[in-house]
């Protein structure tokens, strides 16, 4: 629940700052990282996470309340961090149950799992993504709480695109 709360707070902070209107122009972000165009897709290298790459363009910064990264882009915000104690899908579902999820979907991945669900809160609809993957012997948590189904699908696809 703490990770979801941190993601929700980050979304609110960046949404209130008007993050959605600026296109990534390939210029370095505050952390010095740039998005690279490769074969029509945008790939962002995450040096802070051992050189992982993700198909999600945006400004890379430090995650709020953690050791991971947060990418703020036109398609929402995604947070990625290495986890020392992987969570079982049953535990992730139990965490989701605290939000009275609607449209809950669970997908088994070759190297982990992906959960998506929605809920309605005091500020409207929330669209959650909760993905855990093991890549090159390390486990990563990739997540967001967005305000649209389009953001949810963009982040889900991005989390599935993580690779070494």
N, C-alpha and C positions, 0 to 999 in steps of 0.2 A: 504494500500500500504506500509506503514511503516513496518508492521510485515513481509510482503513478502520480503522487502528489507533487513531486518535484517536476515531473513532466508537465502537469497541468499548470503549475505556477509559471514555468518557462513559456508555455504557449500563451498564457495571459499577458505576461510581460512583453513578449515580442509582438503579439497581436495589438496591444495598446500602443506600441511604438510604430505601428504601420509597416510591418515587415513584408507584406505580400506584394508590394508594387514595384519592386526593383529587380531587374533582370541581372543574372550573373554575367559579367562582362569579361570573365577570365582574370580579373585583377586579383591580387592577393588579398585574402581576408585578414582579419586582425591577427590570426595565428600564422600568417605567412603562407597559407596553402592556397592553391588555385585549382579550379575545376578544369579538367582537360577534356576536350572534345575528341572522341575516338569512334570512328565508324558511325557517326550520327547519334551516338548516345553520349551522355555526359558522365564521366567517371571522376570521382573525388578520391584522392589518395589520403589515407589517414596515417601519417607517420607516427602519431601519438599512440596508435594501436598496432604497432609492429609492421606498418606498411600495408594494412588491409586496404582494399578499394571498395567503393560503393557507387552504384549508379544513381546518384542523387546530387544535383548541383546546388551549391550554396556556400555561405560563409561558415567556416569551421571554427569553433571556439570550445572552450572548456565547458563540460557539463555542469549544471548546477547541482551541488551536493554530492558530487562523485568524482571519480578519476577518469571518466570517459570523455567523449566529445559530444558536442551538440552541433548539428548542421542546420542552419536556418536558410531555407530556400523558398522559391516561388511555390513549391508544392507542399509547404508545411515545415514542420520541425521534426527532426529525428535525433534521438539520443542513442549512443552506442557505448557500451562499456564492457570491459573484460570482467567476468565474474569468477571468483575463486571457489564458490560453492554452487554448482549448477542446481537449478530448480527443476523438479519433476513437473511434467505437464499437469498432473493432478493438483499440485500445489499452486501452479499458476491459475488453474481454473478456479480453485478455492478463493484466490485473491480477487479474481474477476467477479465471483459471486457476491462480494461485498458491494458491488456497484449495481446490483439488480440488472444484469446484462440482458439486452435484447439483441436478436439476430446474432447470437453467439456461433462462431465457426471455429473449428479446431482442425488444423492440418498437420499431419505427421510429415516431417521433412527427413531426408536421408541423414542429416546431421543435427536434428533437433525438432523443434515444433514452431508453429505459428498460430496465434490466437487473434481473432478480431471480434469485437462486439461493440455495442452502442449502449448509451443510457441517456436519460434526460436529467439535467441538474438545474440548479437555480439560474444558471446563465444560458440555458438552452441545451441543445443536443451535443453530446460528446462521442467521438469515434476513436476507439482504442485499438492499438496494435501492440502485441506483446510477442516477440520472437526471440527464441534462444537457439543458437547454433554453435557447434564445435568445429573450429577451423584450425587446421595445422596444430592440433593438440591443445588449443585454448578455447574456452567457452566464452561467448559474447552474448550480451542481452541488447536487443535493438527494439526501441519502442517509441510510441508517441501517443498523445491524446490530442486529436485534432477537432476541428469544428465543421468538417464536411466529409461526406463519403468519398469524394475525390481525393482529399488529402489522405484519408485512411488507405485507399488503394495504392496511391503513389508511395507511401511509406512502406506498406507491406511489400510491394515489388522491390523497393530499395533494400529492405532488410534481407530479402531472399537473394539479392544480387551480391551481398558481401562475399569477398574472396581474397585470398592471399596472392 
